[in-house]
Amino acid sequence: MNRRNFLTLTGTFTGGTLLLPNFLHAFGSQSNLVIGEQCLVFIQLNGGNDGLNTFIPFEDSLYYDYRTKIALDKNTIISRNKGMAFHPSLKDFANMQQNGDLTVIQNVGYPEPNRSHFRSQEIWQTASDANQYISNGWLGRYLDLQCKEHEPTAGVNFDNIDNLSLKGNEPNSITLKDPNRFKMRTDNDDMVKLSDNPQLDFVRKIANSVSEGSDDIQKALAKSTSEINYPKTGLGKNLEWIARLIKGNLNSKVYYTSQNGYDTHDNQINIQQRNLTELNDAIYSFYTELKKAQLLQNVTLVVFSEFGRRVKENGNGTDHGTAAPMFIIGGNNKGKIIGNNPNLADLDNGDLKYEVDFRSVYASLLQSKMNFDYTKIGITNKVLNELF
């Protein structure tokens, strides 16, 4: 039985009360993971966000030639800087950049890009080459090496399903939907009695990990409150939970969540405006909360999508493309625009050519924020010295 099947069978990782036999409670609860003060927070934009309409090359006439229907009007875009500007829904992204707290990394991608949602997400989540298949995620491999013993909340994923990025050999991460419902109680009948069969060790370890993780999460929540009002959206609620766990000293190294809805083959103007408004409002609430708590320097927020969109519109939308911008917020980043503006005159079969490999961003995060040798998990790309 693998970890996913076990957690699905017991109904533990998306809310509800877990029934545990008494013998598992004998293991007790481990202390929180304390390795430095830094943590990483990832927001994955599922579906392939259109980067050209997010961070806009408004001075390039080709942008308007390729996009006669969906190009953003020059009178609506905000925070113009060296030929680039933000989508009008990202007004607080512009504020964060003006504060020196947001870096834009342009033209991020990888060689031989894959336009399948599932496969491209897998590549980003495992930090593999396009033709390479890896069973564990890049963050899971990092946590396997970073945690001296298995730590149930070294990584916390807010979602309905596990995230491949956090999958490792040890259960060092936990997936949940509603921390208020993520509580344990003992099954006094002690119905389950595991044998000494070594094949059951993984099941025992997972059950124990879930029990310990629940206890640690409840303790962190008990020590924290929200100081501001978050938007009443799924992403807003997830970032509010993450902020409370950080403020409550859960000491997780990685937090992960996602936002769906970016596959804009049609009606892109309206759909992207709605999605980016939700993204902007949720992130700015999180940013404001951490600033107020004087924790922003310890938290690095990373926003990315599995690919961008085609340069030329397909009517009222765009099809799957390649390179797109990434956004880095907090963590004492340098508040820069890294990389050249998108070159719309030099395309690869209608797609943007990537300039920054996403694994260079990962390498920079691990080296600068986690004080970790990224080559130990198979990343060989050079770091971005301009980032931190």
Steps between C-alpha positions, in 0.01 A plus 500: 500500500646836403470830683227645276280191534547484875409865553203474265379187676513661843369837385770697675652750273211719387324543829297289737592310812747217477441185700830364625561182695649548844837350412579790266457756778776327694750648259437849635549828315831619365624853538457748217756528226733789582765555235574869468219752474415494131207335326377482142138543390396387152189595304454292188274654233342195339407505134779710352474869578542741210815685599481752216173635638624484859826691465449683174754614235287804421768686302538217249267559204512127419308434822203688353549347154484147635214579739243719331218382729659415836788750531477721809436866426796725576269726699406223743836339580685610813849557637688548173866412524745461210236399248312267734189550711262301720149385420257751659375229740850477650505845659646364823770307315605842373496637855710212630754555224516871575566404862795290383333176607412343163731371229380404152701232320423518129488225238523204739474153350711199407649331190270295275183627668200273538152647443311234694367636830571175686848441361617861527379520860687177568819648353469809720416293807789255463756742345564242229609541141221488241590140410575386855257339744560528876271341759570745787451877502782750529376626837442146623860413415617814677301415814628141497854636532421798723299315767716286726192302596166499324313821582127489423457874443830594337280564196131595507283481189159668495303310236262210438779270382868447572750704299779317319747779588492388864512125441812341649619174645386613846162652596640845574194685373130499561202594282189657642206712401361638826730504806202555731371156406838335497490345847564156647319285749577152625312189400469340843412162353849481353362315201815517291800299610794511265731202475878505486483477122753760376271580206261658750762736641411766245134487599593530867730792428235683296235456768740620766604792282140611451438479874806705585430751225148562623623568852769743382258684274242545774766635737617753241146617428433541871791746520397722208219714367439693180562872540336602171198398294581260216287472186237227522648289223663160499846645450438773756401242762802279424742791534330604824559149637863508388555841662354374827719189499807713435404744777423205729856368458414175325849538349419322176758559231259484206136596448320426175164591351349560157243696305309345210340646189782633282434288189360793303432366151194726483358803683849574627450868582225433754639176642852631551376823652298302755788262578765770529275708725462202732876441487585864565261542792597175673873559467484861612308399812766237574777753431338762724452246781864392491626857482293593801642202688855591385536160336519591132878478496473135610239395244555473124186468287539347152228532233525293180304311235588184307531697174394822333276541195558536127599848387225526237142493621267226374198729491388599849764293678840337470629145471774325696840664469840496668688764700333737748595723796546383859442726799707494821360690799665558838805325635714810455499458121656788305176630348632485144380407154732217402549410135426664169157609389323233290638502147193478277712535185696181570258217575532123499217382275273769640613464862724704725853372544586437862803682644495391865473133590254455787753276674731800535227660708472185710879494545496863614223433752672197648842663519403848620196427714553143622882500511488172311722355226249460217729264307421234761151464352621491141466867399802615300380839375674819608343725760359845425726735692269792423212347700620525863 
